[in-house]
């Protein structure tokens, strides 16, 4: 049974995060989903925060006697050290996230070039994970990279859901929304995904470059109008005329395409729950599909935690409440804001709502190791965090109003720093109640 000391409780929460991350690593999950080598050549392409680790795992598993080549693109700094005994056969490029840069465009162009001349005897394996929407960027004709960057920033700030964001991205991309799949024909296509999205929809992960898109130009226009996004008039006209429509399911031969989710948020949460149970605690997975404003989602979690601490509700202490999904932080136009991402904001809002409640600890992190654009994965809090903040003159309301969770937890203690994890199954939240 877990001891009730503060140090033990915080160590336990960090171990829960570690177990979740380990369960989602490519080297643990890739082998079961690999196809047999083809008669022709095997081309590997891919994008995402886990793309480099997925490629290296594939190189290790693929027969050395069989041809293998290709290119993947990942976020700067998300390339694991290579096993020197394995000869590298897949090129790894690095690009910017969450806003694309010139390297994102170059990687996309090179990837499409590699697909030229494929035959029915060839195999394409695509390695897709969260973050690929930014890393795999090729604006449609008539759109400059600077315009795509500005649109990405606006989409990230406006509070749009990941589905809404990806709907717009797909229709303004020359490679996402099934367009990479179309370029791979007539080769056999196998897509392996690490899911970072609620519901594990392959069409949403990295904006579905190898999956048919069922959204429409009309829907993209509605998102643009809903959030009052700025787009050049010719592109708006192209959307209205449906000339930027994405490939649909009836345009592909389904017998030549496979999609496999090799790791998911549910897998990660179940691994954490199993560890908690092994430590003598009850473990409850609330959901792996939670969405909404981080600070509002935190209020719901706080209410459940407080009720459980009082012996009320459906959960029995000692226990841990687990959840995943993808929350958002909406920044108003022109609003000054501090440092931090959605995990830190969740933890700060939770701290405020709990009000120093005894015997409740919590951790929130992004499983890729990066909360927003900072160097921390997230933050954790304990029953004394609020008191420490008050002694230091650090005010929760002030930091919460400025979306400045990073600075708050940097001052009072509680930043969770893992470095890049080389996987990505999105948000991880754990609340310990003793």
Secondary structure as GFF3:
##gff-version 3
##sequence-region A 1 434
A	DSSP	alpha_helix	6	23	.	.	.	ID=ss1
A	DSSP	alpha_helix	26	29	.	.	.	ID=ss2
A	DSSP	three_ten_helix	31	33	.	.	.	ID=ss3
A	DSSP	beta_strand	42	47	.	.	.	ID=ss4
A	DSSP	alpha_helix	51	61	.	.	.	ID=ss5
A	DSSP	beta_strand	69	75	.	.	.	ID=ss6
A	DSSP	beta_strand	90	95	.	.	.	ID=ss7
A	DSSP	alpha_helix	102	114	.	.	.	ID=ss8
A	DSSP	beta_strand	123	129	.	.	.	ID=ss9
A	DSSP	alpha_helix	132	135	.	.	.	ID=ss10
A	DSSP	alpha_helix	145	157	.	.	.	ID=ss11
A	DSSP	alpha_helix	162	171	.	.	.	ID=ss12
A	DSSP	alpha_helix	179	184	.	.	.	ID=ss13
A	DSSP	beta_strand	188	194	.	.	.	ID=ss14
A	DSSP	three_ten_helix	205	207	.	.	.	ID=ss15
A	DSSP	alpha_helix	217	226	.	.	.	ID=ss16
A	DSSP	alpha_helix	233	240	.	.	.	ID=ss17
A	DSSP	three_ten_helix	249	251	.	.	.	ID=ss18
A	DSSP	three_ten_helix	254	256	.	.	.	ID=ss19
A	DSSP	beta_strand	257	263	.	.	.	ID=ss20
A	DSSP	alpha_helix	265	278	.	.	.	ID=ss21
A	DSSP	beta_strand	282	293	.	.	.	ID=ss22
A	DSSP	alpha_helix	294	309	.	.	.	ID=ss23
A	DSSP	beta_strand	319	328	.	.	.	ID=ss24
A	DSSP	alpha_helix	342	354	.	.	.	ID=ss25
A	DSSP	beta_strand	360	366	.	.	.	ID=ss26
A	DSSP	beta_strand	378	381	.	.	.	ID=ss27
A	DSSP	alpha_helix	385	392	.	.	.	ID=ss28
A	DSSP	alpha_helix	396	401	.	.	.	ID=ss29
A	DSSP	alpha_helix	405	412	.	.	.	ID=ss30
A	DSSP	beta_strand	415	416	.	.	.	ID=ss31
A	DSSP	beta_strand	427	433	.	.	.	ID=ss32
###
